[in-house]
Amino acid sequence: MVTTVSLGRLFSKCPLLGVRLNRGSRQSALLGVMIALQISQEPLNLAPQVGSFEIVKSKNASHNHVCRQTVLHPPVRWCPITLSFPMAVIGDYSWKDIEVSVDFEIPSVNGTDGIFVAARVDQGGCNVFAAHGIYFFVFAHDGQFVVANDLARTKILTQGYVLYDPGWHSITLSLNGSQATGSFDGVQYFTIKLPDKPISGWAAVGTDSFGLADFDNLSIINSTDARLPKKKPMSQTLFFESEVHH
């Protein structure tokens, strides 16, 4: 199972998820089309639970069109409990051993406090405040990182600091069995033993608070594949310029 989302265009390889899947998967239908998305359009395959994720044009030419969390303040409450962590999920609730990585930038003006990637996320909708999973947060103001077993960070598994400067960065979370590793800008910062639950769930990206954050090059692969020799990547992998493959 592989998903790569260069958040300027989406290479849709699976009819529901936009995922390129390994042979033997239950979902193996391939569409092989490049779907163009417009500015302010919601990215395909990401399902926002809180906040609003939209396509914008990056000031960085190497990223071009990216996905931005755009809500600056908590909106009118529509759930019994106020939801304060903007988050979008992707994939299948049965996913277990995956590696999630994404490039991100937190703008200096109206930026969020931090961002996260997650795996094995077990709840959404109005219950997302109580969602468990494995969440890897990084905060812009001091470079602190926190790995937690829940979105609210009441169950912290490990924490520390990364080398953080303004600009684009990459973050990776890999889960395999009972072990998780996390990297920032290609440097591994932790290896931890995972709690027993949850055993599966969605992948997710999100922010620590309402505020702007840009995401690009979202990649989700089987964590076993991550340990194999890297294949040459497809040119300009994924999202938001029109292109059709016949």
Secondary structure, DSSP 8 states (H G I E B T S, - for coil): -EEEE-TTSEEE-STTT--B--TT-S------EEE---TT---TT-EEEES-EEEEE-SSTTT-EEEEE---S-----SSS---S-EEEES-TT--SEEEEEEEE--SSSB-SEEEEEEEE---GGGGGG-EEEEEEEETTT-EEEEEEETT-SSEEEEEE----SS-EEEEEEEETTEEEEEETTEEEEEEE--S-----EEEEEESSSSBEEEEEEEEEETTGGGS------TT-SSSS-EE--
